[in-house]
Each structure stands twice: as C-alpha cells, then as structure tokens.
Amino acid sequence: MMAECIRLDRECADICAFAAKAMQSNSPFAKQICDLCADICQACVDECAKLVFS
C-alpha cells in the first residue's frame, strides 16, 4: 500500500507540473490535461487514505 501511495504521489506531481505548463502555454488541451490531473490526484488521495499512521 505504501509503495502504491508513493508511486501515485509521483504521478500526481508529474501531471500537475505538466498541467501547469499546458495552462501557461494556453494549450488547447489544457482542460483535458487538468481533468486528467484531477483524476490522478484523486486516485492518490484515495490510495493514501488507506494508510493508517499512529
């Protein structure tokens, strides 16, 4: 579980950086990229929420 959380953290960071670049360049695909970014970040939230830290 922890490994998957970390993997998704990295994917989230990568897609967020890509989304920022798409918005900065006024890409015609910025909305689709941002939608994908939101989906990946939500998957990250869902996976990391499974972890219980004491």
CHARMM-style PDB file with segment names, atoms N, HN, CA, C and O in Angstrom:
ATOM      1  N   MET     1       0.823  -1.200   0.000  1.00  0.00      PROA
ATOM      2  CA  MET     1       0.000   0.000   0.000  1.00  0.00      PROA
ATOM      3  C   MET     1       0.866   1.262   0.000  1.00  0.00      PROA
ATOM      4  O   MET     1       0.597   2.201  -0.750  1.00  0.00      PROA
ATOM      5  N   MET     2       1.895   1.283   0.833  1.00  0.00      PROA
ATOM      6  HN  MET     2       2.113   0.521   1.442  1.00  0.00      PROA
ATOM      7  CA  MET     2       2.751   2.463   0.905  1.00  0.00      PROA
ATOM      8  C   MET     2       3.441   2.704  -0.438  1.00  0.00      PROA
ATOM      9  O   MET     2       3.545   3.846  -0.886  1.00  0.00      PROA
ATOM     10  N   ALA     3       3.908   1.640  -1.077  1.00  0.00      PROA
ATOM     11  HN  ALA     3       3.823   0.712  -0.713  1.00  0.00      PROA
ATOM     12  CA  ALA     3       4.592   1.793  -2.367  1.00  0.00      PROA
ATOM     13  C   ALA     3       3.654   2.385  -3.417  1.00  0.00      PROA
ATOM     14  O   ALA     3       4.062   3.240  -4.204  1.00  0.00      PROA
ATOM     15  N   GLU     4       2.409   1.935  -3.429  1.00  0.00      PROA
ATOM     16  HN  GLU     4       2.078   1.241  -2.789  1.00  0.00      PROA
ATOM     17  CA  GLU     4       1.432   2.461  -4.395  1.00  0.00      PROA
ATOM     18  C   GLU     4       1.125   3.927  -4.094  1.00  0.00      PROA
ATOM     19  O   GLU     4       0.971   4.729  -5.015  1.00  0.00      PROA
ATOM     20  N   CYS     5       1.037   4.275  -2.829  1.00  0.00      PROA
ATOM     21  HN  CYS     5       1.162   3.623  -2.081  1.00  0.00      PROA
ATOM     22  CA  CYS     5       0.804   5.670  -2.433  1.00  0.00      PROA
ATOM     23  C   CYS     5       1.951   6.554  -2.941  1.00  0.00      PROA
ATOM     24  O   CYS     5       1.715   7.624  -3.504  1.00  0.00      PROA
ATOM     25  N   ILE     6       3.168   6.106  -2.741  1.00  0.00      PROA
ATOM     26  HN  ILE     6       3.359   5.237  -2.284  1.00  0.00      PROA
ATOM     27  CA  ILE     6       4.333   6.873  -3.185  1.00  0.00      PROA
ATOM     28  C   ILE     6       4.358   6.982  -4.707  1.00  0.00      PROA
ATOM     29  O   ILE     6       4.647   8.050  -5.246  1.00  0.00      PROA
ATOM     30  N   ARG     7       4.057   5.889  -5.401  1.00  0.00      PROA
ATOM     31  HN  ARG     7       3.822   5.022  -4.964  1.00  0.00      PROA
ATOM     32  CA  ARG     7       4.032   5.912  -6.864  1.00  0.00      PROA
ATOM     33  C   ARG     7       3.009   6.929  -7.368  1.00  0.00      PROA
ATOM     34  O   ARG     7       3.279   7.702  -8.287  1.00  0.00      PROA
ATOM     35  N   LEU     8       1.819   6.912  -6.742  1.00  0.00      PROA
ATOM     36  HN  LEU     8       1.599   6.284  -5.996  1.00  0.00      PROA
ATOM     37  CA  LEU     8       0.780   7.857  -7.154  1.00  0.00      PROA
ATOM     38  C   LEU     8       1.144   9.290  -6.780  1.00  0.00      PROA
ATOM     39  O   LEU     8       0.786  10.222  -7.500  1.00  0.00      PROA
ATOM     40  N   ASP     9       1.854   9.482  -5.658  1.00  0.00      PROA
ATOM     41  HN  ASP     9       2.145   8.724  -5.073  1.00  0.00      PROA
ATOM     42  CA  ASP     9       2.336  10.824  -5.301  1.00  0.00      PROA
ATOM     43  C   ASP     9       3.211  11.379  -6.421  1.00  0.00      PROA
ATOM     44  O   ASP     9       3.082  12.538  -6.814  1.00  0.00      PROA
ATOM     45  N   ARG    10       4.096  10.533  -6.923  1.00  0.00      PROA
ATOM     46  HN  ARG    10       4.201   9.591  -6.604  1.00  0.00      PROA
ATOM     47  CA  ARG    10       4.997  10.966  -8.002  1.00  0.00      PROA
ATOM     48  C   ARG    10       4.228  11.251  -9.283  1.00  0.00      PROA
ATOM     49  O   ARG    10       4.490  12.243  -9.963  1.00  0.00      PROA
ATOM     50  N   GLU    11       3.282  10.383  -9.610  1.00  0.00      PROA
ATOM     51  HN  GLU    11       3.069   9.577  -9.058  1.00  0.00      PROA
ATOM     52  CA  GLU    11       2.461  10.616 -10.809  1.00  0.00      PROA
ATOM     53  C   GLU    11       1.680  11.915 -10.682  1.00  0.00      PROA
ATOM     54  O   GLU    11       1.571  12.684 -11.637  1.00  0.00      PROA
ATOM     55  N   CYS    12       1.142  12.150  -9.498  1.00  0.00      PROA
ATOM     56  HN  CYS    12       1.230  11.526  -8.722  1.00  0.00      PROA
ATOM     57  CA  CYS    12       0.374  13.374  -9.250  1.00  0.00      PROA
ATOM     58  C   CYS    12       1.269  14.599  -9.458  1.00  0.00      PROA
ATOM     59  O   CYS    12       0.872  15.555 -10.123  1.00  0.00      PROA
ATOM     60  N   ALA    13       2.466  14.569  -8.892  1.00  0.00      PROA
ATOM     61  HN  ALA    13       2.789  13.792  -8.351  1.00  0.00      PROA
ATOM     62  CA  ALA    13       3.393  15.694  -9.047  1.00  0.00      PROA
ATOM     63  C   ALA    13       3.749  15.915 -10.514  1.00  0.00      PROA
ATOM     64  O   ALA    13       3.798  17.052 -10.983  1.00  0.00      PROA
ATOM     65  N   ASP    14       3.997  14.826 -11.234  1.00  0.00      PROA
ATOM     66  HN  ASP    14       3.958  13.902 -10.853  1.00  0.00      PROA
ATOM     67  CA  ASP    14       4.361  14.942 -12.653  1.00  0.00      PROA
ATOM     68  C   ASP    14       3.227  15.535 -13.480  1.00  0.00      PROA
ATOM     69  O   ASP    14       3.454  16.441 -14.282  1.00  0.00      PROA
ATOM     70  N   ILE    15       2.014  15.037 -13.294  1.00  0.00      PROA
ATOM     71  HN  ILE    15       1.829  14.301 -12.642  1.00  0.00      PROA
ATOM     72  CA  ILE    15       0.889  15.531 -14.098  1.00  0.00      PROA
ATOM     73  C   ILE    15       0.535  16.963 -13.702  1.00  0.00      PROA
ATOM     74  O   ILE    15       0.109  17.748 -14.549  1.00  0.00      PROA
ATOM     75  N   CYS    16       0.706  17.314 -12.428  1.00  0.00      PROA
ATOM     76  HN  CYS    16       1.052  16.676 -11.740  1.00  0.00      PROA
ATOM     77  CA  CYS    16       0.435  18.699 -12.011  1.00  0.00      PROA
ATOM     78  C   CYS    16       1.419  19.663 -12.680  1.00  0.00      PROA
ATOM     79  O   CYS    16       1.031  20.746 -13.117  1.00  0.00      PROA
ATOM     80  N   ALA    17       2.686  19.267 -12.759  1.00  0.00      PROA
ATOM     81  HN  ALA    17       3.001  18.387 -12.404  1.00  0.00      PROA
ATOM     82  CA  ALA    17       3.681  20.106 -13.435  1.00  0.00      PROA
ATOM     83  C   ALA    17       3.343  20.241 -14.920  1.00  0.00      PROA
ATOM     84  O   ALA    17       3.452  21.324 -15.495  1.00  0.00      PROA
ATOM     85  N   PHE    18       2.935  19.135 -15.529  1.00  0.00      PROA
ATOM     86  HN  PHE    18       2.846  18.255 -15.062  1.00  0.00      PROA
ATOM     87  CA  PHE    18       2.558  19.157 -16.944  1.00  0.00      PROA
ATOM     88  C   PHE    18       1.320  20.029 -17.157  1.00  0.00      PROA
ATOM     89  O   PHE    18       1.248  20.783 -18.127  1.00  0.00      PROA
ATOM     90  N   ALA    19       0.349  19.925 -16.248  1.00  0.00      PROA
ATOM     91  HN  ALA    19       0.407  19.313 -15.460  1.00  0.00      PROA
ATOM     92  CA  ALA    19      -0.866  20.741 -16.355  1.00  0.00      PROA
ATOM     93  C   ALA    19      -0.527  22.230 -16.245  1.00  0.00      PROA
ATOM     94  O   ALA    19      -1.081  23.055 -16.971  1.00  0.00      PROA
ATOM     95  N   ALA    20       0.383  22.562 -15.335  1.00  0.00      PROA
ATOM     96  HN  ALA    20       0.833  21.891 -14.745  1.00  0.00      PROA
ATOM     97  CA  ALA    20       0.788  23.961 -15.187  1.00  0.00      PROA
ATOM     98  C   ALA    20       1.416  24.479 -16.480  1.00  0.00      PROA
ATOM     99  O   ALA    20       1.135  25.600 -16.906  1.00  0.00      PROA
ATOM    100  N   LYS    21       2.262  23.665 -17.100  1.00  0.00      PROA
ATOM    101  HN  LYS    21       2.490  22.755 -16.755  1.00  0.00      PROA
ATOM    102  CA  LYS    21       2.884  24.066 -18.365  1.00  0.00      PROA
ATOM    103  C   LYS    21       1.837  24.227 -19.466  1.00  0.00      PROA
ATOM    104  O   LYS    21       1.913  25.154 -20.273  1.00  0.00      PROA
ATOM    105  N   ALA    22       0.867  23.325 -19.494  1.00  0.00      PROA
ATOM    106  HN  ALA    22       0.805  22.573 -18.838  1.00  0.00      PROA
ATOM    107  CA  ALA    22      -0.191  23.408 -20.507  1.00  0.00      PROA
ATOM    108  C   ALA    22      -0.995  24.693 -20.343  1.00  0.00      PROA
ATOM    109  O   ALA    22      -1.347  25.339 -21.330  1.00  0.00      PROA
ATOM    110  N   MET    23      -1.282  25.061 -19.104  1.00  0.00      PROA
ATOM    111  HN  MET    23      -0.995  24.536 -18.302  1.00  0.00      PROA
ATOM    112  CA  MET    23      -2.034  26.299 -18.866  1.00  0.00      PROA
ATOM    113  C   MET    23      -1.201  27.524 -19.204  1.00  0.00      PROA
ATOM    114  O   MET    23      -1.712  28.489 -19.773  1.00  0.00      PROA
ATOM    115  N   GLN    24       0.092  27.491 -18.853  1.00  0.00      PROA
ATOM    116  HN  GLN    24       0.507  26.707 -18.391  1.00  0.00      PROA
ATOM    117  CA  GLN    24       0.969  28.624 -19.154  1.00  0.00      PROA
ATOM    118  C   GLN    24       1.079  28.875 -20.652  1.00  0.00      PROA
ATOM    119  O   GLN    24       1.183  30.020 -21.092  1.00  0.00      PROA
ATOM    120  N   SER    25       1.055  27.811 -21.423  1.00  0.00      PROA
ATOM    121  HN  SER    25       0.970  26.880 -21.066  1.00  0.00      PROA
ATOM    122  CA  SER    25       1.206  27.958 -22.874  1.00  0.00      PROA
ATOM    123  C   SER    25      -0.134  28.080 -23.595  1.00  0.00      PROA
ATOM    124  O   SER    25      -0.190  28.077 -24.824  1.00  0.00      PROA
ATOM    125  N   ASN    26      -1.216  28.186 -22.816  1.00  0.00      PROA
ATOM    126  HN  ASN    26      -1.171  28.189 -21.817  1.00  0.00      PROA
ATOM    127  CA  ASN    26      -2.562  28.272 -23.390  1.00  0.00      PROA
ATOM    128  C   ASN    26      -2.852  27.125 -24.358  1.00  0.00      PROA
ATOM    129  O   ASN    26      -3.434  27.318 -25.425  1.00  0.00      PROA
ATOM    130  N   SER    27      -2.429  25.926 -23.954  1.00  0.00      PROA
ATOM    131  HN  SER    27      -1.956  25.768 -23.087  1.00  0.00      PROA
ATOM    132  CA  SER    27      -2.658  24.745 -24.786  1.00  0.00      PROA
ATOM    133  C   SER    27      -4.150  24.533 -25.002  1.00  0.00      PROA
ATOM    134  O   SER    27      -4.941  24.701 -24.074  1.00  0.00      PROA
ATOM    135  N   PRO    28      -4.540  24.165 -26.215  1.00  0.00      PROA
ATOM    136  CA  PRO    28      -5.956  23.866 -26.453  1.00  0.00      PROA
ATOM    137  C   PRO    28      -6.401  22.595 -25.713  1.00  0.00      PROA
ATOM    138  O   PRO    28      -7.592  22.293 -25.645  1.00  0.00      PROA
ATOM    139  N   PHE    29      -5.439  21.863 -25.168  1.00  0.00      PROA
ATOM    140  HN  PHE    29      -4.471  22.107 -25.223  1.00  0.00      PROA
ATOM    141  CA  PHE    29      -5.742  20.633 -24.432  1.00  0.00      PROA
ATOM    142  C   PHE    29      -5.658  20.825 -22.919  1.00  0.00      PROA
ATOM    143  O   PHE    29      -5.728  19.854 -22.165  1.00  0.00      PROA
ATOM    144  N   ALA    30      -5.510  22.066 -22.476  1.00  0.00      PROA
ATOM    145  HN  ALA    30      -5.453  22.854 -23.088  1.00  0.00      PROA
ATOM    146  CA  ALA    30      -5.324  22.331 -21.049  1.00  0.00      PROA
ATOM    147  C   ALA    30      -6.466  21.771 -20.202  1.00  0.00      PROA
ATOM    148  O   ALA    30      -6.212  21.201 -19.141  1.00  0.00      PROA
ATOM    149  N   LYS    31      -7.702  21.916 -20.639  1.00  0.00      PROA
ATOM    150  HN  LYS    31      -7.908  22.379 -21.501  1.00  0.00      PROA
ATOM    151  CA  LYS    31      -8.825  21.416 -19.845  1.00  0.00      PROA
ATOM    152  C   LYS    31      -8.752  19.904 -19.690  1.00  0.00      PROA
ATOM    153  O   LYS    31      -8.934  19.382 -18.590  1.00  0.00      PROA
ATOM    154  N   GLN    32      -8.489  19.200 -20.778  1.00  0.00      PROA
ATOM    155  HN  GLN    32      -8.342  19.624 -21.672  1.00  0.00      PROA
ATOM    156  CA  GLN    32      -8.405  17.740 -20.706  1.00  0.00      PROA
ATOM    157  C   GLN    32      -7.236  17.302 -19.820  1.00  0.00      PROA
ATOM    158  O   GLN    32      -7.352  16.344 -19.056  1.00  0.00      PROA
ATOM    159  N   ILE    33      -6.122  18.006 -19.929  1.00  0.00      PROA
ATOM    160  HN  ILE    33      -6.028  18.784 -20.550  1.00  0.00      PROA
ATOM    161  CA  ILE    33      -4.960  17.681 -19.101  1.00  0.00      PROA
ATOM    162  C   ILE    33      -5.275  17.938 -17.634  1.00  0.00      PROA
ATOM    163  O   ILE    33      -4.915  17.137 -16.771  1.00  0.00      PROA
ATOM    164  N   CYS    34      -5.944  19.048 -17.347  1.00  0.00      PROA
ATOM    165  HN  CYS    34      -6.237  19.699 -18.048  1.00  0.00      PROA
ATOM    166  CA  CYS    34      -6.312  19.359 -15.966  1.00  0.00      PROA
ATOM    167  C   CYS    34      -7.340  18.365 -15.424  1.00  0.00      PROA
ATOM    168  O   CYS    34      -7.299  18.014 -14.245  1.00  0.00      PROA
ATOM    169  N   ASP    35      -8.248  17.916 -16.266  1.00  0.00      PROA
ATOM    170  HN  ASP    35      -8.282  18.201 -17.224  1.00  0.00      PROA
ATOM    171  CA  ASP    35      -9.203  16.887 -15.839  1.00  0.00      PROA
ATOM    172  C   ASP    35      -8.472  15.594 -15.482  1.00  0.00      PROA
ATOM    173  O   ASP    35      -8.775  14.962 -14.470  1.00  0.00      PROA
ATOM    174  N   LEU    36      -7.510  15.206 -16.315  1.00  0.00      PROA
ATOM    175  HN  LEU    36      -7.263  15.719 -17.137  1.00  0.00      PROA
ATOM    176  CA  LEU    36      -6.709  14.019 -16.023  1.00  0.00      PROA
ATOM    177  C   LEU    36      -5.914  14.218 -14.738  1.00  0.00      PROA
ATOM    178  O   LEU    36      -5.800  13.302 -13.923  1.00  0.00      PROA
ATOM    179  N   CYS    37      -5.371  15.404 -14.563  1.00  0.00      PROA
ATOM    180  HN  CYS    37      -5.463  16.147 -15.225  1.00  0.00      PROA
ATOM    181  CA  CYS    37      -4.636  15.745 -13.349  1.00  0.00      PROA
ATOM    182  C   CYS    37      -5.520  15.542 -12.117  1.00  0.00      PROA
ATOM    183  O   CYS    37      -5.087  14.948 -11.131  1.00  0.00      PROA
ATOM    184  N   ALA    38      -6.734  16.027 -12.176  1.00  0.00      PROA
ATOM    185  HN  ALA    38      -7.086  16.511 -12.977  1.00  0.00      PROA
ATOM    186  CA  ALA    38      -7.663  15.875 -11.051  1.00  0.00      PROA
ATOM    187  C   ALA    38      -7.962  14.406 -10.779  1.00  0.00      PROA
ATOM    188  O   ALA    38      -8.041  13.994  -9.621  1.00  0.00      PROA
ATOM    189  N   ASP    39      -8.128  13.618 -11.830  1.00  0.00      PROA
ATOM    190  HN  ASP    39      -8.063  13.952 -12.771  1.00  0.00      PROA
ATOM    191  CA  ASP    39      -8.393  12.181 -11.659  1.00  0.00      PROA
ATOM    192  C   ASP    39      -7.220  11.474 -10.990  1.00  0.00      PROA
ATOM    193  O   ASP    39      -7.410  10.665 -10.082  1.00  0.00      PROA
ATOM    194  N   ILE    40      -6.011  11.783 -11.442  1.00  0.00      PROA
ATOM    195  HN  ILE    40      -5.857  12.440 -12.179  1.00  0.00      PROA
ATOM    196  CA  ILE    40      -4.825  11.148 -10.870  1.00  0.00      PROA
ATOM    197  C   ILE    40      -4.626  11.592  -9.425  1.00  0.00      PROA
ATOM    198  O   ILE    40      -4.296  10.774  -8.566  1.00  0.00      PROA
ATOM    199  N   CYS    41      -4.822  12.871  -9.152  1.00  0.00      PROA
ATOM    200  HN  CYS    41      -5.090  13.535  -9.850  1.00  0.00      PROA
ATOM    201  CA  CYS    41      -4.676  13.358  -7.781  1.00  0.00      PROA
ATOM    202  C   CYS    41      -5.729  12.744  -6.862  1.00  0.00      PROA
ATOM    203  O   CYS    41      -5.440  12.459  -5.700  1.00  0.00      PROA
ATOM    204  N   GLN    42      -6.936  12.537  -7.361  1.00  0.00      PROA
ATOM    205  HN  GLN    42      -7.171  12.769  -8.306  1.00  0.00      PROA
ATOM    206  CA  GLN    42      -7.973  11.887  -6.551  1.00  0.00      PROA
ATOM    207  C   GLN    42      -7.604  10.431  -6.272  1.00  0.00      PROA
ATOM    208  O   GLN    42      -7.827   9.935  -5.168  1.00  0.00      PROA
ATOM    209  N   ALA    43      -7.043   9.750  -7.261  1.00  0.00      PROA
ATOM    210  HN  ALA    43      -6.862  10.153  -8.158  1.00  0.00      PROA
ATOM    211  CA  ALA    43      -6.584   8.371  -7.048  1.00  0.00      PROA
ATOM    212  C   ALA    43      -5.499   8.335  -5.980  1.00  0.00      PROA
ATOM    213  O   ALA    43      -5.442   7.407  -5.173  1.00  0.00      PROA
ATOM    214  N   CYS    44      -4.651   9.334  -5.980  1.00  0.00      PROA
ATOM    215  HN  CYS    44      -4.696  10.087  -6.636  1.00  0.00      PROA
ATOM    216  CA  CYS    44      -3.605   9.459  -4.967  1.00  0.00      PROA
ATOM    217  C   CYS    44      -4.227   9.637  -3.582  1.00  0.00      PROA
ATOM    218  O   CYS    44      -3.833   8.963  -2.630  1.00  0.00      PROA
ATOM    219  N   VAL    45      -5.186  10.531  -3.473  1.00  0.00      PROA
ATOM    220  HN  VAL    45      -5.506  11.078  -4.247  1.00  0.00      PROA
ATOM    221  CA  VAL    45      -5.886  10.758  -2.203  1.00  0.00      PROA
ATOM    222  C   VAL    45      -6.523   9.464  -1.716  1.00  0.00      PROA
ATOM    223  O   VAL    45      -6.387   9.097  -0.549  1.00  0.00      PROA
ATOM    224  N   ASP    46      -7.214   8.781  -2.611  1.00  0.00      PROA
ATOM    225  HN  ASP    46      -7.325   9.079  -3.559  1.00  0.00      PROA
ATOM    226  CA  ASP    46      -7.916   7.552  -2.238  1.00  0.00      PROA
ATOM    227  C   ASP    46      -6.949   6.479  -1.747  1.00  0.00      PROA
ATOM    228  O   ASP    46      -7.210   5.812  -0.747  1.00  0.00      PROA
ATOM    229  N   GLU    47      -5.839   6.317  -2.449  1.00  0.00      PROA
ATOM    230  HN  GLU    47      -5.627   6.859  -3.262  1.00  0.00      PROA
ATOM    231  CA  GLU    47      -4.862   5.291  -2.067  1.00  0.00      PROA
ATOM    232  C   GLU    47      -4.176   5.647  -0.752  1.00  0.00      PROA
ATOM    233  O   GLU    47      -4.031   4.796   0.125  1.00  0.00      PROA
ATOM    234  N   CYS    48      -3.757   6.896  -0.614  1.00  0.00      PROA
ATOM    235  HN  CYS    48      -3.875   7.588  -1.327  1.00  0.00      PROA
ATOM    236  CA  CYS    48      -3.037   7.302   0.593  1.00  0.00      PROA
ATOM    237  C   CYS    48      -3.946   7.326   1.818  1.00  0.00      PROA
ATOM    238  O   CYS    48      -3.470   7.180   2.944  1.00  0.00      PROA
ATOM    239  N   ALA    49      -5.241   7.509   1.610  1.00  0.00      PROA
ATOM    240  HN  ALA    49      -5.627   7.628   0.695  1.00  0.00      PROA
ATOM    241  CA  ALA    49      -6.192   7.496   2.728  1.00  0.00      PROA
ATOM    242  C   ALA    49      -6.309   6.104   3.345  1.00  0.00      PROA
ATOM    243  O   ALA    49      -6.768   5.965   4.479  1.00  0.00      PROA
ATOM    244  N   LYS    50      -5.899   5.084   2.612  1.00  0.00      PROA
ATOM    245  HN  LYS    50      -5.527   5.197   1.691  1.00  0.00      PROA
ATOM    246  CA  LYS    50      -5.950   3.716   3.134  1.00  0.00      PROA
ATOM    247  C   LYS    50      -4.889   3.475   4.202  1.00  0.00      PROA
ATOM    248  O   LYS    50      -4.992   2.538   4.993  1.00  0.00      PROA
ATOM    249  N   LEU    51      -3.869   4.330   4.215  1.00  0.00      PROA
ATOM    250  HN  LEU    51      -3.786   5.092   3.572  1.00  0.00      PROA
ATOM    251  CA  LEU    51      -2.776   4.167   5.168  1.00  0.00      PROA
ATOM    252  C   LEU    51      -3.184   4.717   6.530  1.00  0.00      PROA
ATOM    253  O   LEU    51      -3.838   5.756   6.626  1.00  0.00      PROA
ATOM    254  N   VAL    52      -2.796   4.022   7.552  1.00  0.00      PROA
ATOM    255  HN  VAL    52      -2.265   3.178   7.474  1.00  0.00      PROA
ATOM    256  CA  VAL    52      -3.092   4.474   8.917  1.00  0.00      PROA
ATOM    257  C   VAL    52      -1.759   4.687   9.618  1.00  0.00      PROA
ATOM    258  O   VAL    52      -0.959   3.762   9.752  1.00  0.00      PROA
ATOM    259  N   PHE    53      -1.533   5.908  10.061  1.00  0.00      PROA
ATOM    260  HN  PHE    53      -2.184   6.660   9.953  1.00  0.00      PROA
ATOM    261  CA  PHE    53      -0.308   6.230  10.784  1.00  0.00      PROA
ATOM    262  C   PHE    53      -0.645   6.421  12.252  1.00  0.00      PROA
ATOM    263  O   PHE    53      -1.654   7.037  12.597  1.00  0.00      PROA
ATOM    264  N   SER    54       0.203   5.890  13.103  1.00  0.00      PROA
ATOM    265  HN  SER    54       1.023   5.389  12.822  1.00  0.00      PROA
ATOM    266  CA  SER    54      -0.048   6.061  14.548  1.00  0.00      PROA
ATOM    267  C   SER    54       0.941   7.017  15.152  1.00  0.00      PROA
ATOM    268  OT1 SER    54       0.887   7.284  16.352  1.00  0.00      PROA
TER     269      SER     54
END
